[in-house]
């Protein structure tokens, strides 16, 4: 009897270990942390956890057709509260795939570049404000269909969403949002070129579009936006630019940026220019400049960044902020 029990114990332990190993192989659990110090060398100096982001998503071994993703983040900018970002289920058949749940609608180039890989320590203001849900929580709840060629030279996306972001949930929602994006990818020797466009139409209802309208205004009506983007990447440099425009009933808002990065071994020099024009009379619509330096201790997995961000007004530097940031990928 004892040998039988021992063999049974070994069998159960082996099966448990095998299942746990298979489960571990089917899951990608990772994240990163960014610790930042920032100062204008006058009346403001602060240290903050810019991002502590964690995600759990399925590996290709999980299923030939199904996938999932959960992502959460914590930041000092949100009073250290955990914020559930993505709750997404995917289904793939042939060259088509479907996303359903809470996620970022496909729109723009820079918004879909991970912030831990972007040379600048922050995305440009036109991106943060003028993507479909930029000031409404970035993400939305809905359904999106995607098509990508086998050689990945062309991809297109079409989505339909609630249209009011994720900062609130409306049981009596009267609006909706449709998004579309297409991109083309070309390889020339070891250089990569990407270009494309994005479109969005929203039937808006009582939306507070911060940094576009004054905080006292809630917007309702037709919200049509478009975006053009292009990128060139080689071993020595990265160049990219985007233009974003929003037509809100009879009002028009636009912005654009140009970002460049030059790589010398583990050193990276960053230069950018961005301009954004809103509908708030009190704001000075002057361009922002960025001059930065990254030391890639271990590629982007351990990166030390120095950043200078400022405006030039009447030949004088205004609204200047200097930052230092340490980034570590957890796994």
N, C-alpha and C positions, 0 to 999 in steps of 0.2 A: 504493500500500500504506500509506503513512504516513497519508493522510487517513482510510483505513478504520480503522486502529488508533486514531487520535485520536477518531473518532466512537464506537468501541467503548468506549474509556476513559471518555468523557463519559456514555455510556449506563449503564455499570456504576456510576460514581460517583453518577449521579442516582438509580439504583435503591437504592443503599446509603443515600444520604441520606434518600430517601423512607421506606425501611423503618425507619431510626433515628427519624425524625420520628414515624411512626405508633406505634412502640414507646414513645417518650417520652409521646405523647398518651394511651397506654393505661395508664400507670403513675402512681400517686400516691406519691411518695417524700417523706417529711416527717419532722419530729420536733421536739423541744423540749428545753430544758435549764432546770433549776431549781437555782440556787445559794443555799444557806441558811446563815445564822448563827443560833445558838441559845444561850441562856444562862439560868441561874436566878439569876444575880447573887450566887452564893454559892460553890459548889464545882464548878460545871460550866459550861464555855464551849467551843463547838466550831463549826467550819465544815465543811460537807459538800456534795457533789454529791447533792442529794436525788433527782434523776432526770435522766438523759440517755436519752431514749426515741426510738427510730427505728422507722419502719414503712414497709413497701412493700406496697401493695395495688392492685388493678386498678381502673381507671376504668370507667364504664358503657360506653365505646366498646370495651373489651376483648372483650366478648361479651354477647349479649342474655340468655344464661342462666347462664353460668359466671362465677365470681369467685374471688379468692384474697386472702389477707392473711398477711404475715409481720411479726412485731413483736419487737423485742428492747429491753432496757433495761440500764443500768448505774447503780449507786447506791453511795455510800459505805457504806450499811448492809449491803451484801453483799460487802464487801471488794473493791470495784471490779471484780467479775467480770461479764462480759456474761451476761445471763440471757435465754434464748429463751422468750418469753411465748406468742405466738400463732403457730400453724401451721394455717391454716384454709382450707378449700375450700368455696365456696358454689354452690348451683344454684337457679335460680328458674324457676318455671312458673306463669304467671297470678298469683294473689294468694298463692300458696304459695312458700316458699323453704326450703332445707335447708342446714344447716351441718354439716360433718364435720371432725374433727381435734382440735386442742388449742386451747381457748378458754374464756372465762368463761361458765358457764351463766347463762341469763337468770333473774335473781332480784334483787329490790329496785330502787329508783329511783336512789339516789345512786351505786351501784356502776357504773351505766351512764351516768353523767355524766362526761365526761373530766375528769381531775384538774386539767388546765390551765384549765378553765372554771369549776370549782366556786369559789364566793366564799371559802370557808375554805381554808387552805393544806393541810389534811389532811381526809380523810373521817372520819366519827365512829367511835368505837371499836365501838359495836354493829354497824356495817356491816362493819368489818374482821374482827370475830370471828365473827359469827353468820350471814353468808352461807354457802352450802353448803361451799365450800372455803376459807373465810377464812384459816385458819391452816395450810392444807395446800398452799399455793401459789396460791390464788385460782382457778386454772384447773383443768380436768379434760379427759379425753379421751373423746369420744363423738360422738353424733349428736343433732341438734336440728332440729325442724320448726317453721316460723314461718308465721303467717297475719296479713296486714295489709290492711285495707280500702283502697279506692282513695283515699278522702279522709283516710286515716290517723287516723280518729277512734277506731278500735279495733285492737288488736294482741294476739295471744296466741302463746304458745310452749310447746312440750312437748319435753323432752330426756331421753335416757338415757345415763348415763356410768359409767365405772369406779367412781367413788365414793371414791377415796383421794387426789385431788389430783394434783400433778405433781412432788412432791419425791422420789418414788420410782416405780419401775415394778415391778409384781408379775406374774410369769409364771403364778402359781397363785392369781390373785385369786378370792376366794369371795364378795365383796360386789358391790353395784351401787347406783346412785343414779338416781332419777327426779325431774325438776324441772318445774315449770309456773309460768307467769306470764301475767297478763292486765292490760292497761291501757286506760284510756279517756281521750280527749283532747277537750276542749271549748274553742271560741273564743268569747268574748263581747266584741264590738267588737275592741279591740287587746289584750285580756287573754287569757291562756292558762291553762287549768285541766287538770290531769292527776291521775288517781287510779287505784288498782288494788291487786292483791294478788299474792303469790307463795306457792308451796307446794313442799315438798321431802320426799321419803321416801328414806332410805338404809338398806340392810342393811349395817351397819358391821362391820368385822373388824380388831381391833387398831389402832385409830387413836389417835394422840396428839393430842388436841384441846387445844392450848395456849390459855391464858387462859380456858378453860372448866373443865377438871379440873386438878388438880396434875400436874406433869410426870412424876411416878412412876406415873401411871395411864394405861393404854391401854384405850380404850373398844371394846366389841363389843356388838352388839344393834341395836335399832330406834331410828333417829334421824329424828324427824318435826319439821319446822320450817314456820312460816308467817310472812308479812310483809304488813303493810298500809302503803300510802303515799299521800300527797297533795301536790300542789304548785300554787301560784298564782304567775303571773308577769305583771308589767306593766312599762311602761317605767321606772317609778320604784322598784319593789320586787320582791323575790323571797321567797316564803315556802314552806317545805316541811317535812314531818314524816314520820317512819316509826316503826313498831313492829315488832320482831322477837322471835320466841319459838322456843325449841328444846326439844322433849321428848325426853330421852335415857333410854330405858327408863322408870324411875319418877322421874327427876330432871328439874327444869325450870329453864331459864335464859332470861332475857329482857333486852331493852334497847330504848331509844327515844331519839330526838333531835328537836330543833326548830331549824331554821336559818333565819335571816333576813338579807337584804341590802338596803340602801337606796342607790339610785344618784342622785348629784348631779353631772351632767356627767361628768368623768373620775374622780370620787371615788366610792368605794364603802365604806360602813360595814357591818361584819359582826358579828352577834350570834348566839350559839348556846348551846344547853343540851343536854346528853346524859347519860344515865344507863344504867349496865350492871351487872347482878347476876350473878356467876359462882358456881361451886361450890367455890371455894378459900377456906378459912377465914382464911388469912393476909391476904387483900386487904381493903381498906376500900372497900365499895361505896357510895361517895359520888359525887354528880353532878359533872361537869366543866362549866366555863363557858369561853366563848371570846369575846373582844372583839378585833376586827381592823379594819384599814383597808387598802384597796387603792387605789393610784394607777394608773389605766389609761393608760399612756403612749401606747399604740397598741392600744386595746381590750384583749383578753386576750393579744395577740401579744407585747406588751412590757408587763409588769406588775410593779410594785414593791409588796410586801406587808409589813405590820407586824402581828404577831399576839401576843396574850396568852392563855395557856391555863392554867387553874388550878382547884383545888377550894376549897370553903369548908367548914371543919370547926371546930366550937366557935367560930363567928363570927370565924375567922381564915383568911386565905388560905394554902393549903397546895399543895405540888407545883406551884409556879408556874414557867412557862417563857415567855420572850419570844423571838420569832423575827423575823428580817428576811429576805426572800427576793426574788430577782430572777428573773423568768421571761422567756425569749425563745423564740418559735417560730422554727425554723430556716429555714423557707421561707415 
